[in-house]
Amino acid sequence: TWMVRPRTAAREDRTGGATMHRPEQIALREVAPRDGLQNEPPVPTGDKIRLVDALSRTGLARIEAVSFVHPRAVPQMADAAEVLSALAPNLKGVERALEAGFDAVEVVVSASDTHNRANVGRTAEESIAEFADIVGLAHERGAEVEAIIATSFGCPYEGDVDPGRVAAIVDAVAAAGVDRVAFGDTTGMGTP
């Protein structure tokens, strides 16, 4: 996942001299403990914690360790409250994360409808429509909300993703009041 910090001045592109706006810096988030392990047979909680601890010693500023999804849907994440970070696909997941004592939640929506349906079982528009309630609940409880736009650079089902689609989602979740927006390079198609 990439989090982009805005840059104020243009920089010359090295490929052809065209002027492009590039961020001054990007922040990377390691997602292997959540994204990687949820696709494997359940890993013991202690092993997950050791993995996150080892990753944290590498200097990573952000590690996405778990997802607050329903344990029947993703049994690999049933121990989410015992591990660390809080990624939630919907309002119910955010409620679980807040009840577990988290003061920040990451809520994912895909720029690709096909991926969003495969990932969370509903359209991107249905996910986006819930952001106002999510932000309201989280802020009421003193927590921050970061929107993660998955498949921002490409989709395993649909291929290239229109940057205009990503920008429209940014506008929608910003209007809902999220504290931060991150762009997920779900398929590894993004290049800085």
VOGU-3710 file (C-alpha; in Angstrom, 3 decimals, decimal comma):
1> twmvrprtaa> 0,000/0,000/0,000  1,276/3,464/-0,831  0,420/6,599/1,088  1,269/9,675/-0,901  2,324/12,913/0,717  1,656/15,882/-1,584  4,467/17,825/-3,191  4,157/21,495/-3,973  6,542/21,893/-6,899  6,852/20,066/-10,200
11> redrtggatm> 9,835/17,873/-10,952  11,319/17,088/-14,355  10,560/13,568/-15,533  13,726/11,615/-16,367  12,154/9,778/-19,275  11,390/12,661/-21,573  11,721/15,996/-19,904  7,990/16,453/-19,361  7,048/18,131/-16,124  5,234/15,853/-13,695
21> hrpeqialre> 4,073/16,367/-10,144  5,579/13,733/-7,925  5,239/13,341/-4,212  8,090/14,434/-2,013  7,903/11,038/-0,327  5,762/7,924/-0,157  5,082/5,748/2,847  4,985/1,995/2,364  2,813/-0,307/4,431  3,677/-4,000/4,766
31> vaprdglqne> 0,527/-6,112/4,337  1,932/-9,664/4,361  0,698/-10,578/7,853  -2,870/-9,782/6,797  -3,037/-10,187/3,030  -0,596/-13,064/2,793  -1,706/-15,080/5,802  -5,410/-14,808/5,071  -4,808/-16,926/1,968  -3,051/-19,714/3,876
41> ppvptgdkir> -4,312/-22,301/6,351  -4,770/-20,644/9,772  -1,445/-19,728/11,397  -1,158/-19,885/15,211  -1,585/-16,486/16,878  1,873/-16,632/18,458  3,479/-17,161/15,062  1,577/-14,180/13,632  2,759/-11,997/16,495  6,364/-13,149/15,994
51> lvdalsrtgl> 6,090/-12,304/12,272  4,751/-8,816/13,015  7,448/-8,286/15,653  10,164/-9,346/13,194  8,773/-7,022/10,507  8,609/-4,149/12,978  12,335/-4,514/13,660  13,043/-3,820/9,961  12,087/-0,166/10,377  8,696/-0,335/8,676
61> arieavsfvh> 6,524/2,509/9,896  3,216/0,754/9,138  2,325/-2,925/9,211  -1,147/-4,199/8,397  -1,353/-7,204/10,666  -4,997/-8,288/10,671  -8,436/-7,705/9,234  -11,625/-7,445/11,296  -13,768/-9,580/9,024  -16,305/-12,141/10,173
71> pravpqmada> -14,456/-15,271/11,336  -16,718/-17,483/9,198  -15,734/-15,521/6,086  -11,987/-15,507/6,778  -11,156/-17,909/9,622  -7,463/-16,995/9,336  -8,327/-13,595/10,867  -10,488/-14,888/13,759  -7,770/-13,843/16,237  -7,552/-10,268/14,889
81> aevlsalapn> -8,051/-8,551/18,248  -5,154/-10,530/19,706  -2,608/-9,517/17,073  -2,377/-5,775/16,189  -3,598/-3,416/13,444  -7,241/-2,951/12,399  -8,358/-3,350/8,791  -12,108/-3,614/8,331  -14,214/-4,079/5,191  -17,414/-2,576/6,599
91> lkgveralea> -19,189/-0,938/9,538  -19,525/-4,202/11,479  -15,778/-4,817/11,214  -15,077/-1,270/12,389  -17,383/-1,847/15,362  -15,398/-4,998/16,258  -12,099/-3,133/15,975  -13,307/-0,250/18,140  -14,714/-2,676/20,730  -11,272/-4,319/20,811
101> gfdavevvvs> -9,815/-0,940/21,791  -8,248/0,260/18,549  -7,990/4,025/18,126  -7,453/3,872/14,365  -9,073/1,744/11,672  -8,293/1,154/8,032  -11,310/0,612/5,790  -10,814/-0,872/2,353  -12,757/-0,228/-0,837  -11,630/-1,380/-4,282
111> asdthnranv> -11,495/0,918/-7,290  -12,611/-2,123/-9,294  -16,196/-3,273/-8,767  -15,279/-6,846/-9,677  -12,517/-6,912/-7,059  -14,723/-5,255/-4,430  -17,428/-7,883/-4,993  -14,858/-10,690/-4,756  -13,201/-9,119/-1,711  -16,146/-7,925/0,390
121> grtaeesiae> -19,261/-9,195/-1,398  -20,720/-5,896/-2,569  -20,177/-3,119/-5,082  -17,668/-0,357/-4,512  -20,562/2,120/-4,392  -22,176/0,138/-1,560  -18,884/0,212/0,341  -18,403/3,936/-0,293  -21,954/4,689/0,882  -21,095/3,262/4,311
131> fadivglahe> -18,082/5,538/4,896  -20,086/8,378/6,458  -21,482/6,014/9,122  -18,045/4,481/9,678  -16,391/7,872/10,111  -19,196/9,074/12,374  -18,874/6,052/14,665  -15,083/6,113/14,733  -14,830/9,849/15,398  -17,525/9,598/18,090
141> rgaeveaiia> -15,271/7,084/19,847  -12,108/9,144/19,311  -10,669/6,955/16,547  -9,230/7,881/13,156  -10,272/6,349/9,833  -7,975/5,717/6,903  -9,580/4,756/3,599  -7,515/2,320/1,552  -8,372/2,239/-2,125  -7,432/-1,255/-3,278
151> tsfgcpyegd> -6,669/-1,958/-6,943  -5,723/1,707/-7,390  -3,199/0,877/-10,094  -4,686/-2,249/-11,628  -7,077/-5,107/-11,011  -6,485/-8,864/-11,355  -9,955/-9,175/-12,937  -10,365/-5,956/-14,942  -6,772/-4,969/-15,749  -5,934/-1,259/-15,810
161> vdpgrvaaiv> -7,954/0,998/-13,528  -8,996/4,453/-14,699  -7,252/7,080/-12,527  -10,468/9,116/-12,750  -12,280/6,295/-10,967  -9,682/6,358/-8,184  -9,949/10,162/-7,923  -13,756/9,941/-7,657  -13,416/7,479/-4,763  -10,913/9,790/-3,060
171> davaaagvdr> -13,424/12,629/-3,379  -16,251/10,485/-1,972  -14,369/9,173/1,071  -12,869/12,614/1,737  -16,391/14,064/1,699  -17,352/11,369/4,236  -14,644/12,765/6,529  -11,865/10,157/6,524  -8,625/11,240/8,163  -6,295/9,746/5,522
181> vafgdttgmg> -6,412/8,043/2,145  -3,995/5,349/0,997  -3,661/3,755/-2,426  -3,335/-0,030/-2,544  -1,138/-1,534/-5,237  -3,075/-4,775/-4,883  -1,595/-6,441/-7,963  1,864/-4,882/-8,037  1,060/-2,940/-11,213  1,981/0,512/-9,850
191> tp> 5,353/2,006/-10,582  6,659/5,095/-8,798
//
